[in-house]
């Protein structure tokens, strides 16, 4: 099966295709968006879609409305509703595929726009006793998937190195301990408080549930808003849960153990920084447009 085109590259390619066409009534809406007049742009896009429901460009108009709500206003419920309209009204449009990807990133609890280096430390000593360093980059075999090279340190001594893969597919964030291993479903989209499911972790069944979807979490002197809290424990086991906290556009920020007596933090984010890596030629549609037009994200 051919690899899926990453979401950002897909939107970029679609925009270039649109730009190569004849000017349309969407020009003013696009101009308003470029100038940061987002309320005006939303009205103009919605007017176009309402007045031209059968025009292929109406799919883009609706998608742009959803993107403004997602990336600028950060009204994620409204964004998901708009993306659902694109999918329902324009199922054959390439913007429908982009809308499916965007809906899973409303909000984006696990960014697929690396490369980056993320350093975590034990909560008791803030990394003096134990550190985990994750290096995130696109998987060479499938650019739509993220490869995480994970190093565990005890003090300054390297204890272990592993590679973990993450993918967003069929409305789920999935983790794989190896390229061909059975996936563990960490998040189901859209997250709904109380939602529960069963998955597989290291060959054993595990129970997951959504504990919170819009909580404020303080880590290292910073407060993260609208955080998602996912609980996990081996299926059939009573007692403690492992709690994972995800912040919109910041990703995984905290891991804790939760019992009836309270919560004990065990791992938290210390830093996240862009990683400078050797550039490789882009493949597929994104690479084609980059070479032809000299553009990119």
C-alpha positions, 0 to 999 in steps of 0.5 A: 500500500502506498504511504499516506501523504502527511497532513501538512504536505497534503494541504500545501499541495492542494493549495498550490493546485488551487493557486494554479487555477483561474481566479475565483470568488474565493480570492477576497476570502483568501486575502482576508485570511492572509491579512489576519482578518479572520472574522471577515474571512470566515464570513466570506468563505461561508457565504461562498460555500452557501451560495455555491454548494455544487462548486468544487471550490466550496469544499476548500471554502469550508475547509478554510473555515475549519482551519481558522477555528482550529489553528487560530481561534482554537475552538476545536469543537466548532472546527471538528463540526466544520470538517465533518461538513466537508467530509459529508458534503464533498466526499469525493473532494481531495479536501475531504481527506485533508478534513479527516486529518485536520479533525484528528488534530483538533486539537493536536495532542501529538504533533506530527511536525518534527523533527524535534528533541523532547527531554523528560525527567523523573518528577522527584529530581527533575531529571537528576536521577533519571531522564528520557530523551525522545528524538522525533522524526518522520519514518523513512519507510512511511512519512505519515508515521513518526519514529521516536528514538528513545534513550533512557539515562540513570544519572548520566549513564545510558541505560537503554535505547529503543525505537517506537513508532506513532501513527494517526490512522482511522481516528486513533493515535497508535503506538508500535514498539516495532515497525511491524508490531501490533499497535497500542491505541493511546487516543481515540478521536475525538476524545470524550470524557468517560470513553473507554476501550481495550488495546494491546500493550507488549502483547498483553491486553490493556484498558484505557479510558478518557479521564478529562478533556479540558483540564489545566495542568502545571508542570515545571512552572508552566500551566498547560490549558485544555489538557487531555488525561488518559488512564491505562492499566492491564485489563482485569487488574484492580488498583492503580492506573497510569495517567498520561497528560497531553497538552494541545500542540505541546504533546505528552507533558506528564506521566503519573500513577493514580490510586485511590489515595491520590496521584504520584507524578513520575515523569514530566517534560523538561524541554522541547526543542527543534532538532537540526537534521540532515535534509533529505529530498522530499518524496511523493506529491510534496516533493514534486511541488517543492521541486517544481515551485520551490515552495514548502511548509 
